[in-house]
Amino acid sequence: MTTPSYILEGTADNFDRLVLENSKRGLVIADFWATWVGPSLKQQQIFIDLAQRYEGRFLLVSINTDEQKALAERFGVRSLPSFKLFRHGDLVGEYHGVQPESDYPRIINEYVQKQLDSSSREAIAAWQSGDPERALKILAEAVVNDPQNLSLPALMTKILMRQERFREAYDLLSALPEQAQEGVEIRNLMAHLDIIVTAEDADELEAIQRRLEVNSKDADTRYQLAAVTLIGDDLEAALDLLLDLVRNHSTYRNGIARKAMQAVLDRLDAKDEQVARYRRELFRLNY
């Protein structure tokens, strides 16, 4: 019996093509498993059954972590089973451990439905036609009617960011309930925006450096320096500063340095050796 075209095996070499590129057209689920973890085999079978039932409405990419350690490391897989959901080229959801069986179709339906959301489609059309204010108005009204649909404020945020209205975007996400802010897509957007608004509010570079000369361990100042350095396109220096904060101030502002570093790395070429090195170090510190 041939394997359906919507169930594929993921490797470090094909992951970006199978998962990230395909997620621009629809939902992709990356299922991380291992033969020696019984619950992960149970979850794998649940996903296979659902993929066949949904007949291509989502793509299932199965990843054997024993064979694909680099992928597990890249995405911070620290327990099995784990699965991650991708849409529009972004990681939008992640779950660790076996979920109640009835939850799997509910989770899938939430993300499959997002691509069919009429308000989002209408807003995107308005945005692409050059009317971002109308797009934001459509989405704001949709949020009132469907406050649980986090794709709506996420899309509003992306439109505001395209217009360089970073403070408005940051305030929008900051107003969401704390639980909503922990969703992967919202969390990554907030991490990017936090870097931007921190850099906008920071003192001049010379003043920051003088403060560090007085107190080199001050987390606020080091984070400001990381933000200013990153906005100034000195990527390696910024990542080194963020990594130092993760290493020595892991609880600073609820782990903002780790979130910011992960968000930055997710936007870079995963095959770049320097990016891989930072991912390995961050992965090691997560343990």
N, C-alpha and C positions, 0 to 999 in steps of 0.2 A: 504494500500500500504506500503510495507516494505521500510525502509530507506536503500539506497545503502551502501555498505560496505566502501566506500570511503568518507562518511559523518558521522562524529562521534561527540559525546559530550565530551568536555574536562573538567576535574576536577583537583583539586590539587593532588589527589591521582594517577590519571592515566596520567597526562600531560607528564612526562618524557618518559613514555613508548610509548604513542600515538604520541607525537610530536618529541622529540629528537631522540629516537631510530628509528622511521620510516623515519626521515629525512636523515638518512644515506643511505637509499635506493631510495629516491626521494624527490620531493618538498612537504612540508607540510605547509599549511596556517592556522594560528590560528586567528580566527575572534572573536574579543572582542565586545560584544554588551550588550544592556539592553532593556527590554520591554518598558521602558518609554522614550526611545530616538528613535523617529520616523525614522531619517535617518539611524540608525543602523539596523533597520528592513529591510529597502530598500536594504542596502548593503548585509545583510544576504541572501536575496532572490537572488541577483545578483550572489553571490558565489554558492548558491545551484544550480542555473541554469547552471553556468559554470562547476561545478563539474560533473553534469550529462552529459554535452556536451563533456567534456574531458574524461569521462568514466574511471576514475582511474589514469590518468596521473599525478594527484596531489591529496593529501589527505586534506580534509577540516575538521578542528577541531573547533567546535563552542563552545564559552565560554561565558556563561551568567555571567556578572560581578557582578550582584546583589547576585548571589549564590556563586560565586567564587572570593570573594574579595581578598583572599590571592594571587591568580594568577595575578590579575590586579596589585596588589602591587608589586609582584615579578618582573614584566616586565615593571613597570613604566608607566602603562596606565593612562594618565592624562586627556584624552578626548575621547569621543565616537562619532562615531564608530572608532575603530582602528583595523588594522590587521598587522600581523607579519609573515614573511616568513622564513622558516628554511630549511637548506640543510647541509648535512654532519655533523649533530649534532650541527650546529651553527646557530645563528640568522643572516640572511644575508640581510634582508630588512624589513622596517617598514613604514607604512603610517597612517596618522591621518586624520580623516574627510572623508566624502564621496568623491570619485574621479569621474571624468567624466566617464560615463558608458563605453565608448569605451576604456578607459585606462586599465580596469581590465584584458581583455585578453592579452593586450600588456605586462603588468607587468608579468602575469603568463607565457606567452611565453618566456620572457627573462630568467626566472629561470628554466623553464622546458627544454629549449634548452641548458642550461649550462651542464646538465647531459649528453647531447648527443654530446658535443663539441669534435670533433675528435682530435684537438691539445692537449686538456687536457688529453684525454684518452691515447694518444701516449706518452705524457710527464710522466704521472703516471706510465705507463708500463716501461719506461726507468729508472725512479727513483727506482721502485721496483726491477728492475734487477741489481741495483747497479751502475747506470751511471747517477748521478745527474747532471753532466755538460751537457750531451746531453739533459736531461729533461729541463734544464734552457734555452738552446739554442732553443729548439722547442718552448717554451713559449715566448721567446723574439721575435722570428720571427712572432709568432701569434699575439702578441701585436701590432706590426707594421701594420698588416693587419686588425686588429679589435680592435682599441684603446678604443672603448666604452665598451668592455667586461671586466668588472672589476674582473671577476673570474680568469682571466689569471695572472695579477700581484699578486692577492691574493694567487694563487697556487705557484707562484715563491717565494713569501715571506715565505710560509710554508716550502718549500724545503730548502731555505737558513737557516731558523731557525732550522730545523732538523740537519743541519750541523754546527750549532752554529756560523753562519756567520751573527750575529745580526746587526752589523753596516751596512753591505751591504743591508740587508733586510730593515732596517730603512731608508736608503738613497733612496732605490727603491720606497717606499711608499711616502716619503716626496717629491719626484719629480712629483707625480701625481697632477693634477689640484685640487684646493681647494674643489670644489664641489664633486669630486670623493672621496676625503678623508673623507667626511661626510657619505659615505655609511656605513651601520652597520658593515659589515664584515671587511672592510678596517679600520674603526675607532677603532674596538676592537683590531685588529692586531697592529695598531700603538700605542695604549695605552700600550699593553704588551711590545712592543719593546722600548717605551719611558722609561719605568721603568728599563729595562735591560741596555740600553745605559747610562742612568743617573747614575745607580749604578756603571757601568764601569768607568765613568768619575769622580765620586765623590772622595773626599778626604778620608783619613782614618777616621774610625768611631769616634775616639777620637777628631780629628780636627773639625769634624762636630758638635760634642757635645759642644766643646769649643765655637764655633761661636754662637750656640744657647744660651749659657750662657750670651753672650754679647747682643744678640738681639733675644729673644725667638719668636718674631713674624715674622721673616724673612721667607717669603714664599719659596724662592729658597732653603734655607738651610733645611727647614722642609720637602720639597719634596725630597731632596737628602737623608735625613734620612729615609723617608718612603721607598724609593727605595732600599737603602742598607739593611734596616731591612727586607723588603720583600724577597729580594734575599737571605738573611740569614735565611729564613724560620721561622721568628718570625711573623706569619701571623696576630695575634691579634694586636700586637703593630703597625704593618704597616697599618692595616685597621683603627686603631684609629687615626693615624697621617693623613691619607688621609681624613678621616671623618672630622677632625679638619680643614683641608684646605678647604674642601667643605663648611663648616659652616662659616669660617671666611675670606676665600680668594676665593670666588666662581668664580671670573673672572680670577684668576691666569692662565696664559698661555691658555686662551680660554677654561677654565674649565677642564684642564688636570687631576686634582685630581679626579673629579667626573667620568670622562671617565675611568681612571685607576681603580678606585674602582669598577665600574660597570663591567669592563672586568674581574677583579679578581673574583668577586662574581658569575659571570656567569659560571665560571669553577668549582665552589664548589657545594657541595651537598645542593640543595635547601631545603631539609627537616631538615637540621641541624639547631637547635634553634639559635645558634650564628650567622649563616649566615642569617637566617630570621630576627634576630634583626637588623643587619646592613642594610638589605634591607629596613626594615620599617623606619629606621632613614633616610636613603638616600631618600626614597620615600617622607617622610615628608619635607625634605629640598628642594626637587624639587618643592614644592608648595610655 
